[in-house]
Amino acid sequence: MTSTTRPIRIGNCSGFYGDRVAAAKEMVEGASADGQGIDVLCGDYLAELTMLILAKAQAKDPSAGYAKTFLTQVEDVLGTCLERGIRIVANAGGLNPSGLAEAVRAVAERLGLDAKVAHVEGDDLRGDLAAITPPVTDEPVSANAYLGGWGIAEALGAGADVVVTGRVTDASLVVGPAAWWHGWGPSDFDELAGAVVAGHVIECGPQATGGNYSFLNEITDRRYPGFPIAEVAADGSSVITKNEDTGGLVSVGTVTAQLLYEIGPPAYLGPDCTSHFDTIRLTQEGEHRVGIAGVRGSAPPETLKVALNDVGGYRNTMTLVLTGLDISARAAYAEELLFDVLGGRDRFAEVDTRLLRFDHVDAPGNEQAVAHLRVTVKDPDPKKVGRAFSNATMQLALGGYAGFHTTTPPSSESQFGVYRPAAVPRSAVTQTVVLPDGERRVIPDPLCSAHTEATTSGATTSSAGDAGPGEADRTRGGVQSRGPTQRVPLGTVCGARSGDKGGHANIGMWGRSDDEYAWLQEFLTPDKVRELIGPEAAELEIEVFALPNLRAVNVLVHDILGAGVASSTRPDPQAKGLGEYLRSRLVDVPESLLSV
């Protein structure tokens, strides 16, 4: 543990496997306006889909299974980090953290550097699935418990320069270093929760500094956004910033957007604590500096989240282009002809057809008169959905509808995965840190016998046609009258950010004033959200959670992504555009909100 009480400065250099490789060097060599550099360089490389990708790589080569781009970044910055005392912490180990640790040592040796490398393991449950619920009866290609930050803290305390992990939570990359730096204990729930929130903000890199931000006009520096830095204080409060002379924006709005990304109820469950997102307070403390304070924490749940990935079978998609008149009729005709050629729909385990309308009446250009008929087939038998399927679409070329063509030539099948969420008792998982000298230290679960039930108050929920708890009171008589209205896009008075939560999608929406939030919270009932999303949400459960401190609501749409990103047949399988779609819908907004 370091004796200093100043905030620890943790800079992010990766939000996913495949992110900007140069970000590590830019972060390490940059500095804030006061000349300060970072104390820790962290990077997040894992997602549910990434674990499936790494499992495929490991099946071909047992020495693989980690994010190889991390090694390029290490080679770029290791010398500078050792010289400046900057520690490196990353979850790039994926399914093979020990293999990545060895690879980092090899990089250091090649560079002539003496780097102390540690790794954290224990998350990979493929060797013993017995304690997982619901029970696992097959052999998933990956099965990982989400570990917390104490293994990272232990490694840093033992002098590690580089710490690589498997599946820890994204926020643990900040929680571990902050707990080590400030000497927190396992029951310091408020401090830990503050670090979780800071970690959640910076885990996706430039999404906190203007990337993917709804209000483009607010971003005056259009250079590629600088990656974010969290300055975490001893009490768990933090400041989000970025290096000087980098692009993008750090504002209450950009930080709010990232706080709302891929969350569920306000009680955000984690392995080290439950963080209550409805207690977060944000303040603009200066240019590109946003303070986070007031975060309350409580004990974590008695179980750890587990992500299971299975091979789901094989799939193929062909997209037929329709132009001009009678689009719907031609699409129906094409579908009928295609499946007649193929021998019927029931030959496949699953068929998904979507008519995507981009066409305009009397279009001024050919490209504005087209629609796409997107046909996806799935089956355990790759031969059924391979070239036998895609070649069949070409039989319509001369015998189908007028103007037939496709967006791609006939394609081969691809394997897809199925994601399953699960849980495991904390006592069934052994987090272990392997120190630079090879010593193995078991990290005792600090709260195996302690549990404070997390509340999810403030939520309204409903399935299609049913009013959930509290909804009737909120919607009785409709939205309160606020005077005359205008029909404008919903996004006129709110921002949004959306993403995937397993098979669910979340949409965080926030107003920029108290009045906008008051109207938004009243307006966005589960039924209204279902109406705005349209037919694909007609039978889905929808929950809406209020986050008054952030002037925000969080919408959770259950099962819209089916069995997860790798299996979804939606054109937007990660629901990245769902929030912006809602913002584009025309709704009746009080003129009093438009005159500001």
C-alpha positions as CSV (number, residue, x, y, z in Angstrom):
1,M,0.0,0.0,0.0
2,T,1.2,3.5,-0.8
3,S,1.3,5.9,2.1
4,T,0.1,9.0,0.1
5,T,-3.4,10.2,0.5
6,R,-3.7,12.1,-2.7
7,P,-6.1,10.7,-5.3
8,I,-4.9,7.9,-7.5
9,R,-5.0,8.7,-11.2
10,I,-6.1,5.8,-13.3
11,G,-6.1,6.1,-17.1
12,N,-8.0,3.8,-19.5
13,C,-6.5,2.7,-22.8
14,S,-9.0,0.2,-24.1
15,G,-12.8,-0.3,-24.0
16,F,-13.0,-3.6,-26.0
17,Y,-10.8,-6.1,-27.8
18,G,-9.9,-4.2,-31.0
19,D,-10.0,-0.7,-29.6
20,R,-7.5,2.0,-30.5
21,V,-4.0,0.4,-30.1
22,A,-2.3,3.8,-29.9
23,A,-4.4,4.8,-26.9
24,A,-1.9,3.3,-24.4
25,K,1.0,5.3,-25.6
26,E,-1.1,8.4,-25.9
27,M,-2.3,8.0,-22.3
28,V,1.1,7.3,-20.8
29,E,2.9,10.1,-22.6
30,G,0.2,12.7,-22.1
31,A,-0.4,14.9,-19.1
32,S,-3.1,17.0,-17.6
33,A,-3.1,20.7,-17.5
34,D,-1.3,20.7,-14.2
35,G,1.4,18.4,-15.6
36,Q,0.3,15.3,-13.7
37,G,0.7,11.9,-15.3
38,I,-1.2,8.7,-14.4
39,D,-0.4,6.3,-11.6
40,V,-2.1,3.3,-13.3
41,L,-2.8,2.4,-16.9
42,C,-5.8,0.1,-17.2
43,G,-7.6,-1.5,-20.1
44,D,-10.8,-3.4,-20.5
45,Y,-10.8,-6.1,-23.3
46,L,-13.6,-8.5,-22.4
47,A,-17.2,-8.8,-23.2
48,E,-19.6,-11.7,-23.4
49,L,-19.0,-12.0,-27.1
50,T,-15.2,-11.6,-26.6
51,M,-15.2,-14.7,-24.4
52,L,-16.7,-16.7,-27.2
53,I,-14.2,-15.4,-29.7
54,L,-11.3,-16.3,-27.3
55,A,-12.8,-19.7,-26.7
56,K,-12.7,-20.4,-30.4
57,A,-9.1,-19.3,-30.6
58,Q,-8.2,-21.4,-27.7
59,A,-9.9,-24.5,-29.2
60,K,-7.5,-24.2,-32.2
61,D,-4.4,-23.3,-30.1
62,P,-4.4,-24.1,-26.3
63,S,-1.7,-21.5,-25.7
64,A,-4.1,-18.8,-27.0
65,G,-7.2,-17.4,-25.4
66,Y,-6.1,-13.9,-24.5
67,A,-6.2,-10.5,-26.2
68,K,-3.1,-10.3,-28.3
69,T,-3.4,-6.6,-29.0
70,F,-2.6,-5.9,-25.4
71,L,1.0,-7.2,-26.0
72,T,1.5,-4.5,-28.7
73,Q,0.4,-1.9,-26.3
74,V,2.7,-3.3,-23.6
75,E,5.6,-3.1,-26.0
76,D,4.8,0.5,-26.7
77,V,4.7,1.7,-23.1
78,L,6.4,-0.8,-20.8
79,G,9.7,1.1,-20.6
80,T,8.1,4.4,-19.9
81,C,5.8,2.9,-17.3
82,L,8.7,1.3,-15.4
83,E,10.7,4.5,-15.6
84,R,7.8,6.6,-14.2
85,G,6.4,4.1,-11.8
86,I,3.1,3.6,-13.7
87,R,1.5,0.2,-13.0
88,I,-0.4,-1.6,-15.7
89,V,-3.7,-3.5,-14.9
90,A,-5.8,-5.2,-17.6
91,N,-8.3,-8.0,-18.0
92,A,-6.8,-9.0,-21.3
93,G,-6.0,-12.5,-19.9
94,G,-9.4,-13.7,-21.0
95,L,-9.4,-17.5,-20.8
96,N,-5.6,-17.7,-20.3
97,P,-4.2,-15.1,-17.9
98,S,-1.2,-17.2,-17.1
99,G,-0.4,-17.5,-20.8
100,L,-0.7,-13.7,-21.2
101,A,1.6,-13.1,-18.1
102,E,4.2,-15.3,-19.7
103,A,3.9,-13.4,-23.0
104,V,4.3,-10.1,-21.2
105,R,7.5,-11.4,-19.6
106,A,8.7,-12.4,-23.0
107,V,8.1,-8.9,-24.3
108,A,9.9,-7.4,-21.3
109,E,12.9,-9.7,-21.9
110,R,13.1,-8.9,-25.5
111,L,13.1,-5.2,-24.6
112,G,15.8,-5.7,-22.0
113,L,13.5,-4.7,-19.2
114,D,12.9,-6.1,-15.7
115,A,9.2,-6.1,-15.2
116,K,7.4,-7.8,-12.3
117,V,4.3,-9.5,-13.8
118,A,1.5,-11.1,-11.8
119,H,-1.8,-12.6,-12.8
120,V,-5.2,-13.3,-11.3
121,E,-7.1,-16.5,-11.9
122,G,-10.0,-18.5,-10.5
123,D,-12.8,-17.2,-12.7
124,D,-12.7,-20.0,-15.2
125,L,-15.2,-22.6,-14.0
126,R,-15.0,-25.0,-16.9
127,G,-13.3,-27.6,-14.8
128,D,-16.1,-27.8,-12.2
129,L,-19.6,-26.6,-13.2
130,A,-21.5,-28.4,-10.3
131,A,-22.2,-25.3,-8.2
132,I,-23.6,-23.2,-11.0
133,T,-27.3,-22.4,-11.0
134,P,-29.3,-23.0,-13.0
135,P,-27.6,-26.4,-13.4
136,V,-25.3,-26.9,-16.4
137,T,-25.9,-30.1,-18.2
138,D,-23.7,-29.6,-21.2
139,E,-20.1,-28.5,-21.8
140,P,-20.1,-24.7,-22.5
141,V,-17.1,-23.4,-24.4
142,S,-16.6,-20.7,-21.7
143,A,-17.9,-20.5,-18.1
144,N,-16.5,-17.5,-16.1
145,A,-17.4,-16.0,-12.8
146,Y,-17.0,-12.3,-12.4
147,L,-14.3,-11.6,-9.9
148,G,-13.7,-8.4,-8.0
149,G,-10.7,-6.2,-7.4
150,W,-9.0,-7.7,-4.3
151,G,-6.7,-10.0,-6.3
152,I,-5.5,-6.9,-8.3
153,A,-5.0,-5.0,-5.0
154,E,-3.0,-7.9,-3.6
155,A,-0.7,-8.1,-6.6
156,L,0.0,-4.4,-6.6
157,G,0.7,-4.5,-2.9
158,A,3.3,-7.2,-3.5
159,G,5.1,-5.0,-6.0
160,A,3.8,-6.1,-9.4
161,D,4.4,-3.7,-12.3
162,V,1.9,-5.5,-14.5
163,V,-1.2,-7.3,-13.4
164,V,-3.3,-9.3,-15.9
165,T,-6.5,-11.0,-15.1
166,G,-9.2,-13.2,-16.5
167,R,-12.9,-12.3,-16.1
168,V,-13.0,-9.6,-13.4
169,T,-15.7,-7.0,-13.7
170,D,-14.8,-4.1,-15.9
171,A,-15.0,-1.7,-12.9
172,S,-12.6,-3.9,-10.9
173,L,-9.8,-2.5,-13.0
174,V,-10.3,0.7,-11.0
175,V,-11.6,-0.8,-7.7
176,G,-8.4,-2.9,-7.2
177,P,-5.9,-0.1,-7.7
178,A,-7.9,2.4,-5.7
179,A,-8.3,-0.1,-2.8
180,W,-4.5,-0.8,-2.9
181,W,-3.6,2.9,-3.0
182,H,-5.9,4.1,-0.3
183,G,-5.8,1.0,2.0
184,W,-9.5,0.3,1.9
185,G,-10.9,-2.8,3.6
186,P,-13.6,-5.1,2.4
187,S,-16.3,-3.4,4.4
188,D,-15.6,0.1,3.1
189,F,-18.7,-0.1,0.9
190,D,-19.2,3.6,0.2
191,E,-15.6,4.0,-0.9
192,L,-15.7,0.8,-3.0
193,A,-19.0,1.8,-4.6
194,G,-17.5,5.2,-5.5
195,A,-14.6,3.4,-7.3
196,V,-17.1,1.1,-9.0
197,V,-18.9,4.1,-10.4
198,A,-15.6,5.7,-11.6
199,G,-14.6,2.4,-13.1
200,H,-17.9,2.1,-14.9
201,V,-17.4,5.6,-16.4
202,I,-13.9,5.0,-17.8
203,E,-14.2,1.3,-18.7
204,C,-15.5,2.0,-22.3
205,G,-12.7,4.5,-23.1
206,P,-13.8,7.5,-25.2
207,Q,-17.5,6.9,-24.6
208,A,-17.0,9.0,-21.5
209,T,-15.2,11.8,-23.4
210,G,-17.6,12.6,-26.2
211,G,-17.7,9.3,-28.1
212,N,-21.1,8.0,-29.2
213,Y,-22.7,11.2,-27.6
214,S,-26.2,12.2,-28.6
215,F,-25.6,16.0,-28.6
216,L,-22.9,16.3,-31.3
217,N,-23.2,20.1,-31.3
218,E,-21.8,20.2,-27.7
219,I,-18.5,18.7,-28.9
220,T,-16.5,21.6,-30.3
221,D,-13.2,19.7,-30.4
222,R,-13.9,17.2,-33.2
223,R,-10.5,15.4,-33.0
224,Y,-10.6,11.8,-31.9
225,P,-11.6,11.9,-28.2
226,G,-8.9,11.5,-25.6
227,F,-9.3,8.4,-23.4
228,P,-10.6,9.1,-19.9
229,I,-8.9,9.4,-16.5
230,A,-10.4,8.8,-13.1
231,E,-8.9,10.6,-10.2
232,V,-10.2,8.5,-7.2
233,A,-9.9,10.1,-3.8
234,A,-9.6,8.3,-0.4
235,D,-13.4,8.8,0.3
236,G,-14.4,7.1,-3.0
237,S,-15.3,10.4,-4.7
238,S,-13.6,11.0,-8.1
239,V,-13.0,13.4,-10.9
240,I,-13.3,12.3,-14.5
241,T,-11.0,14.1,-16.9
242,K,-8.7,13.5,-19.9
243,N,-5.2,14.5,-20.9
244,E,-4.6,18.0,-22.0
245,D,-4.7,18.8,-25.8
246,T,-6.8,15.8,-26.7
247,G,-10.1,15.8,-28.5
248,G,-13.6,15.3,-27.3
249,L,-15.4,16.6,-24.2
250,V,-15.8,15.7,-20.6
251,S,-19.0,17.2,-19.3
252,V,-21.9,16.2,-17.0
253,G,-23.7,15.1,-20.1
254,T,-20.9,12.8,-21.4
255,V,-20.4,11.3,-18.0
256,T,-24.1,10.8,-17.5
257,A,-24.3,9.0,-20.8
258,Q,-21.7,6.5,-19.8
259,L,-23.1,6.0,-16.4
260,L,-26.4,4.9,-18.0
261,Y,-24.6,2.4,-20.4
262,E,-25.4,-1.3,-19.9
263,I,-26.9,-1.1,-16.5
264,G,-30.1,-2.5,-15.0
265,P,-31.8,-1.5,-11.7
266,P,-30.2,1.4,-9.6
267,A,-28.8,-1.2,-7.2
268,Y,-25.8,-2.2,-9.3
269,L,-24.6,-5.6,-8.1
270,G,-20.9,-6.4,-8.1
271,P,-18.6,-8.9,-6.5
272,D,-17.1,-6.4,-4.0
273,C,-20.2,-4.3,-3.2
274,T,-23.6,-3.2,-4.3
275,S,-23.3,0.4,-5.8
276,H,-26.5,2.5,-5.6
277,F,-26.5,4.5,-8.8
278,D,-29.5,6.6,-7.6
279,T,-27.1,8.2,-5.1
280,I,-24.6,9.5,-7.6
281,R,-24.1,13.3,-7.8
282,L,-22.3,15.0,-10.7
283,T,-20.8,18.4,-10.8
284,Q,-18.9,20.3,-13.5
285,E,-15.7,21.2,-11.7
286,G,-13.9,22.8,-14.5
287,E,-13.1,22.4,-18.2
288,H,-13.1,18.7,-18.9
289,R,-13.4,17.9,-15.2
290,V,-16.6,16.2,-13.8
291,G,-16.8,15.4,-10.1
292,I,-18.6,12.3,-8.9
293,A,-19.7,12.2,-5.2
294,G,-22.2,10.9,-2.8
295,V,-22.2,7.3,-4.0
296,R,-23.5,4.9,-1.4
297,G,-22.5,1.3,-1.2
298,S,-23.8,-1.8,0.6
299,A,-22.8,-5.5,0.8
300,P,-22.6,-7.5,-2.4
301,P,-24.9,-10.4,-3.1
302,E,-24.2,-14.0,-1.9
303,T,-23.6,-15.2,-5.4
304,L,-21.2,-14.2,-8.2
305,K,-22.5,-13.6,-11.8
306,V,-21.4,-16.3,-14.3
307,A,-21.3,-15.9,-18.0
308,L,-21.8,-19.1,-20.0
309,N,-21.2,-19.4,-23.8
310,D,-22.3,-22.3,-25.9
311,V,-21.9,-23.1,-29.5
312,G,-25.5,-22.6,-30.8
313,G,-25.1,-24.0,-34.3
314,Y,-24.6,-22.4,-37.7
315,R,-26.2,-19.5,-39.5
316,N,-26.2,-17.7,-42.8
317,T,-27.8,-14.5,-44.0
318,M,-28.6,-13.3,-47.5
319,T,-30.0,-9.8,-48.3
320,L,-32.2,-9.4,-51.3
321,V,-32.6,-5.9,-52.8
322,L,-36.1,-4.7,-53.9
323,T,-36.5,-1.5,-55.9
324,G,-39.4,0.8,-56.7
325,L,-43.0,-0.3,-56.7
326,D,-45.0,-3.0,-54.8
327,I,-42.2,-3.6,-52.3
328,S,-44.3,-5.6,-49.8
329,A,-45.9,-7.8,-52.5
330,R,-42.5,-8.5,-54.1
331,A,-40.9,-9.3,-50.8
332,A,-43.7,-11.8,-50.0
333,Y,-43.4,-13.4,-53.4
334,A,-39.6,-13.6,-53.1
335,E,-39.9,-15.3,-49.7
336,E,-42.4,-17.8,-51.0
337,L,-40.3,-18.7,-54.0
338,L,-37.1,-19.0,-51.9
339,F,-38.5,-21.4,-49.4
340,D,-40.1,-23.4,-52.1
341,V,-36.7,-23.8,-53.7
342,L,-35.2,-24.7,-50.3
343,G,-37.9,-27.3,-49.5
344,G,-39.8,-25.4,-46.8
345,R,-39.1,-23.3,-43.7
346,D,-39.3,-26.3,-41.5
347,R,-36.1,-27.7,-42.9
348,F,-34.3,-25.2,-40.6
349,A,-34.2,-24.9,-36.9
350,E,-34.9,-21.2,-37.1
351,V,-35.8,-18.7,-39.8
352,D,-35.8,-15.0,-39.5
353,T,-37.0,-12.7,-42.3
354,R,-37.1,-8.9,-42.0
355,L,-38.2,-6.4,-44.6
356,L,-36.1,-3.2,-44.1
357,R,-37.8,-0.3,-45.8
358,F,-35.5,2.5,-46.9
359,D,-37.5,3.4,-50.0
360,H,-39.2,6.7,-50.8
361,V,-42.1,7.5,-53.2
362,D,-40.8,9.2,-56.4
363,A,-37.3,8.9,-55.1
364,P,-34.8,11.4,-56.6
365,G,-32.1,8.8,-56.9
366,N,-32.1,5.0,-57.5
367,E,-30.5,4.3,-54.1
368,Q,-33.4,6.0,-52.3
369,A,-36.0,3.7,-53.9
370,V,-34.7,0.4,-52.4
371,A,-35.6,-1.9,-49.6
372,H,-33.9,-5.0,-48.2
373,L,-35.3,-8.4,-47.6
374,R,-33.0,-9.9,-45.0
375,V,-33.3,-13.7,-44.7
376,T,-31.4,-15.5,-41.9
377,V,-31.5,-19.3,-41.3
378,K,-30.0,-21.2,-38.4
379,D,-29.4,-25.0,-37.9
380,P,-27.1,-27.4,-36.2
381,D,-26.2,-28.8,-39.6
382,P,-23.8,-26.5,-41.4
383,K,-24.6,-28.0,-44.8
384,K,-28.2,-26.8,-44.6
385,V,-27.4,-23.2,-44.0
386,G,-24.2,-23.0,-46.0
387,R,-23.9,-22.6,-49.8
388,A,-27.0,-24.8,-50.2
389,F,-29.0,-21.9,-48.7
390,S,-27.2,-18.9,-50.3
391,N,-26.9,-20.5,-53.7
392,A,-30.7,-21.1,-53.6
393,T,-31.3,-17.3,-53.4
394,M,-29.5,-17.0,-56.8
395,Q,-32.2,-19.1,-58.4
396,L,-34.4,-16.1,-58.1
397,A,-32.1,-14.0,-60.2
398,L,-33.9,-14.8,-63.5
399,G,-37.1,-16.3,-62.2
400,G,-38.1,-14.0,-59.3
401,Y,-39.2,-10.4,-59.0
402,A,-38.3,-7.5,-61.3
403,G,-35.0,-5.9,-60.4
404,F,-33.6,-8.8,-58.3
405,H,-30.1,-8.4,-56.9
406,T,-28.4,-9.1,-53.6
407,T,-26.0,-7.1,-51.5
408,T,-23.4,-9.8,-51.4
409,P,-22.4,-12.9,-53.5
410,P,-23.5,-16.3,-52.1
411,S,-21.8,-16.9,-48.7
412,S,-20.8,-19.8,-46.5
413,E,-22.2,-20.6,-43.1
414,S,-20.7,-19.3,-39.8
415,Q,-20.9,-20.7,-36.3
416,F,-22.8,-18.7,-33.7
417,G,-22.8,-18.7,-30.0
418,V,-25.5,-18.6,-27.3
419,Y,-25.0,-16.7,-24.1
420,R,-26.6,-17.8,-20.8
421,P,-26.4,-15.8,-17.6
422,A,-26.0,-17.9,-14.4
423,A,-24.8,-17.6,-10.8
424,V,-22.5,-19.4,-8.4
425,P,-22.1,-19.3,-4.6
426,R,-19.2,-17.1,-3.6
427,S,-17.8,-20.0,-1.6
428,A,-17.5,-22.1,-4.7
429,V,-15.0,-19.7,-6.4
430,T,-11.4,-19.4,-5.4
431,Q,-9.7,-16.2,-6.5
432,T,-5.9,-16.7,-6.7
433,V,-3.2,-14.3,-7.5
434,V,0.1,-15.6,-8.8
435,L,2.8,-13.1,-7.8
436,P,5.9,-12.2,-9.9
437,D,8.1,-14.7,-7.9
438,G,5.6,-17.5,-8.6
439,E,4.0,-17.5,-5.1
440,R,0.3,-18.3,-5.2
441,R,-1.9,-16.5,-2.8
442,V,-5.6,-17.4,-2.3
443,I,-7.7,-14.3,-1.9
444,P,-10.3,-15.0,0.8
445,D,-13.8,-13.9,-0.1
446,P,-14.2,-11.0,2.2
447,L,-18.0,-11.3,2.5
448,C,-18.8,-14.9,2.1
449,S,-21.2,-14.9,5.1
450,A,-22.4,-11.3,4.9
451,H,-25.2,-10.1,2.7
452,T,-27.4,-7.0,2.6
453,E,-30.3,-7.4,0.4
454,A,-30.1,-4.9,-2.5
455,T,-33.3,-3.0,-3.2
456,T,-34.6,-2.2,-6.6
457,S,-37.1,0.4,-5.5
458,G,-38.2,3.0,-8.0
459,A,-38.8,0.5,-10.8
460,T,-42.0,0.1,-12.8
461,T,-42.4,-3.1,-14.8
462,S,-44.9,-4.7,-17.1
463,S,-45.3,-7.4,-19.6
464,A,-47.3,-6.7,-22.7
465,G,-50.8,-5.7,-21.8
466,D,-50.2,-5.8,-18.1
467,A,-49.6,-2.9,-15.7
468,G,-46.6,-3.5,-13.4
469,P,-46.2,-2.4,-9.8
470,G,-46.9,1.3,-9.5
471,E,-47.6,1.8,-13.2
472,A,-51.3,2.4,-12.8
473,D,-50.7,5.3,-10.5
474,R,-48.1,6.8,-12.8
475,T,-50.2,6.6,-16.0
476,R,-53.6,7.3,-14.6
477,G,-55.1,10.0,-16.8
478,G,-52.0,10.2,-18.9
479,V,-49.1,12.6,-18.6
480,Q,-50.0,15.7,-16.5
481,S,-51.0,18.6,-18.6
482,R,-48.2,21.1,-19.1
483,G,-49.9,23.4,-21.6
484,P,-49.7,23.4,-25.4
485,T,-47.5,20.8,-27.1
486,Q,-45.6,20.4,-30.3
487,R,-44.9,17.2,-32.2
488,V,-41.2,16.9,-32.3
489,P,-38.5,14.2,-32.0
490,L,-38.2,12.9,-28.5
491,G,-34.4,13.6,-28.7
492,T,-35.2,17.3,-28.8
493,V,-35.4,17.1,-25.0
494,C,-33.3,14.2,-24.0
495,G,-30.1,12.3,-24.8
496,A,-29.8,8.5,-24.9
497,R,-27.3,5.7,-24.8
498,S,-28.2,2.0,-25.3
499,G,-26.5,-1.4,-25.4
500,D,-26.8,-5.0,-24.6
501,K,-27.2,-6.8,-21.3
502,G,-27.0,-10.4,-22.3
503,G,-30.3,-11.0,-24.1
504,H,-31.7,-7.8,-22.8
505,A,-31.2,-4.2,-24.0
506,N,-30.9,-1.1,-21.8
507,I,-31.7,2.4,-22.9
508,G,-30.6,5.2,-20.6
509,M,-32.3,8.5,-21.3
510,W,-31.6,11.8,-19.6
511,G,-32.8,15.4,-19.7
512,R,-30.6,18.5,-19.4
513,S,-32.8,20.3,-17.0
514,D,-35.0,19.5,-14.0
515,D,-38.1,20.3,-16.1
516,E,-37.0,18.0,-19.0
517,Y,-36.4,15.2,-16.5
518,A,-39.7,15.6,-14.7
519,W,-41.6,15.3,-18.0
520,L,-39.4,12.5,-19.3
521,Q,-39.9,10.4,-16.1
522,E,-43.6,10.9,-16.3
523,F,-43.8,10.2,-20.0
524,L,-41.6,7.1,-20.4
525,T,-43.8,4.4,-18.9
526,P,-43.2,0.8,-19.9
527,D,-46.2,0.9,-22.3
528,K,-45.0,4.1,-23.9
529,V,-41.6,2.6,-24.5
530,R,-43.2,-0.5,-26.0
531,E,-45.2,1.7,-28.3
532,L,-42.2,3.8,-29.4
533,I,-40.0,0.7,-30.1
534,G,-42.7,-0.8,-32.2
535,P,-43.7,-4.4,-33.1
536,E,-40.6,-6.2,-32.0
537,A,-41.3,-5.1,-28.4
538,A,-45.0,-5.9,-28.4
539,E,-44.7,-9.0,-26.3
540,L,-41.7,-8.1,-24.2
541,E,-41.3,-7.2,-20.6
542,I,-40.1,-3.7,-20.1
543,E,-38.8,-2.1,-16.9
544,V,-38.3,1.6,-16.3
545,F,-36.1,2.9,-13.4
546,A,-35.8,6.4,-12.2
547,L,-32.4,8.0,-11.4
548,P,-33.4,11.5,-10.3
549,N,-29.9,12.6,-9.3
550,L,-28.8,12.1,-12.9
551,R,-32.1,13.5,-14.4
552,A,-32.4,10.2,-16.0
553,V,-34.4,7.0,-16.5
554,N,-33.1,3.6,-17.4
555,V,-35.2,1.4,-19.6
556,L,-34.5,-2.4,-19.6
557,V,-36.1,-4.3,-22.5
558,H,-36.1,-8.0,-21.7
559,D,-35.2,-10.6,-24.3
560,I,-35.1,-8.3,-27.3
561,L,-31.7,-9.7,-28.2
562,G,-32.7,-13.4,-27.8
563,A,-29.8,-15.6,-26.6
564,G,-27.3,-12.7,-26.7
565,V,-25.3,-10.8,-29.2
566,A,-23.7,-13.7,-31.0
567,S,-27.1,-15.3,-31.7
568,S,-29.2,-12.2,-32.3
569,T,-30.7,-11.8,-35.8
570,R,-31.5,-8.1,-35.3
571,P,-29.6,-5.9,-37.8
572,D,-28.4,-4.1,-34.7
573,P,-27.5,-7.1,-32.5
574,Q,-26.0,-5.1,-29.7
575,A,-28.8,-2.5,-29.5
576,K,-26.3,0.3,-30.0
577,G,-28.7,2.3,-32.1
578,L,-31.9,1.6,-30.1
579,G,-31.6,4.7,-28.0
580,E,-31.1,7.0,-31.0
581,Y,-34.1,5.3,-32.7
582,L,-36.3,6.3,-29.7
583,R,-34.9,9.8,-29.8
584,S,-36.0,10.0,-33.5
585,R,-39.6,9.2,-32.7
586,L,-42.1,12.1,-33.0
587,V,-43.9,12.7,-29.7
588,D,-46.0,15.5,-28.2
589,V,-43.6,17.7,-26.1
590,P,-44.8,20.6,-24.0
591,E,-43.9,23.9,-25.7
592,S,-42.6,25.1,-22.3
593,L,-39.7,22.7,-22.7
594,L,-39.0,23.8,-26.3
595,S,-38.7,27.5,-25.5
596,V,-35.7,27.2,-23.3
